[in-house]
């Protein structure tokens, strides 16, 4: 979603991906004035559209993982209906995320113990 910043004449002067006080109007990226602003932003930076897409891939992957989990929990799809390679990839990523989260939790426990507290976590 894109949000536009409007000048006193009601014209769109800038767009952002997050809503704020200045950027409050929800706009479509294919609207001519919005498309023009986006094109200027892309050409003004050295970042290519391919680089932008690559950077967002990991974010999209996480969204898709969460969506598949939600659909499975609500029994709208069965995990086993997914192709076997997709199942393996999703399970592998879920395992790695679990290991990563456990490491983050242990770091929090270590930091807590360093501060000198005698309380132990249950």
PyMOL commands that set and color helices and strands:
alter all, ss='L'
color gray80, all
select helices_A, chain A and resi 32-44+49-73+79-81+84-114
alter helices_A, ss='H'
color red, helices_A
select strands_A, chain A and resi 2-6+12-16+23-27
alter strands_A, ss='S'
color yellow, strands_A
deselect
rebuild
show_as cartoon
